[in-house]
Amino acid sequence: HVEDSCSEREKIFFNATMQDPTLLHFQAGHRETRLLAHFYVFFVFTDPKVNNYFKRLVRDFLHYQDSIFCAAGKIINAIQ
């Protein structure tokens, strides 16, 4: 399943080095490393039930705080 999902991308497996930090930074500001999709689509779990569970968890529970949306609305109003 991993081979099908990753195709020609470099495979990086989750290990202790990735598990220990409290913060993982995905470099996305450069042309070679930019993310054109949500970060969690790049995670592949070999068990489909676990894969679906974690993707649904992110979809349902990770959201921007209301203060960010309010600030964005104020900026859009100021620009218009």
Sequence and secondary structure as in RCSB ss.txt:
>XXXX:A:sequence
HVEDSCSEREKIFFNATMQDPTLLHFQAGHRETRLLAHFYVFFVFTDPKVNNYFKRLVRDFLHYQDSIFCAAGKI
INAIQ
>XXXX:A:secstr
 HHHHHTTS      HHHHS S      SSTTT  SS GGGG   SSHHHHHHHHHHHHHH    HHHHHHHHHH
HHHH 
